[in-house]
Amino acid sequence: MNKKQALLIHRKDHVATLLCPVAPGDRVTIIHNKSEIDQITVRETIDVYHKIAIQDIQPMQPVNKYGEVIGRAGKFIKKGQWVHVFNLESVMNHENKRL
């Protein structure tokens, strides 16, 4: 059986990028700087190269990838869930609403 892994790009990140497709119940090893730093249990089917939450993320909390904010959680996201457009809001949309 192949080891399922996800790449954590920056230590500030809330998400990691999957290096293979995963299914509910799979265990994923989180890799950062060539070291295994954590293991998480997958909560839903997620395709390769998509984002997985490596910690619980509260609604409206900024979400980091690459050490930078890539959006805000549109709802509560549990550790091990898929992070994508259906639960991640653009920060740009919030800024535009203020104009």
N, C-alpha and C positions, 0 to 999 in steps of 0.2 A: 504494500500500500504506500502511495506517495504521501509525503508530509505536506499538509496544507499550510501555506504561509501567506502573510500579508506584510507589506513594507511600510514602516513608519518613517516618514521622511524627516521630520523635525520633532524634537522632544516636546514642543508646545502643542503638537497636533492632537486633535480629538478623534481623527479618523486615520485608518491605514488603508492602503491600496492592496486588494486581493491579487495574488499571483496565480490563482486558479479558481474555477467555479466552486461554490460551496452550497451545502444543503443544511437544513435545520438539524442541530445536534452535532454537526462536525466540530472538531476542535482545530482552531487556527493558531499557529505560532506567529507572534508578532516579532519582526526582525527590524532592528535599528543599528546602523553602522556594523553590519555583519554579525551582530550578536542577537541571540534569542532573549527578549526582554519580558515576554508575557505570553500567556495562552488564554484565548477566549472561546466561548461556545457560541456558535452561529445560531441565530434565532429564525432566519428565513432564507430562502433560496436567493443567492446573490451571484451574479456573473463575474467572470474574470475581469480584472482592472477596475472594478467598481469599489466604492468606499464602504468600509465597515466601521461602525462606532466602536472605539476601544474603551469607552467609558460612557456612563449615562450622561445625556445632554438635556438640559432643561429647556422648556419653551422660551424662545427669544434669546437664548444664549448664543453668543458668537461662536462659530465653528471654525477651527483652524485646520489648514492643510498647508504644507510648505512653510510652516511657521507664521502664516498670514491668515487673516480672516477671509473665508471664502463665502460666508453667508451666515444666516441665523437660523436656528432650529425653529421650524414652523409649529412643532408640537414636541412632546416628550419623546426622546429617542433613547431606547435602552441599549446598553452595551451588547454588541453582537448583532445589532440590526443594520440593515442597508441604509445608507445615507445617500439620498438622491433628490431630484427636483420635487418630489411629492412631500418631503418633510424638511427641506432646506430652502429657505427664502433668500432671495438676493438682497444684499445690503443696499445695492443700487436702487431697488424698488422703494425701500423705506426712505432713502434720501430724496428721491424724486417726488414722493408724496408731500414733502415739506415745501417744495417750491411753489 
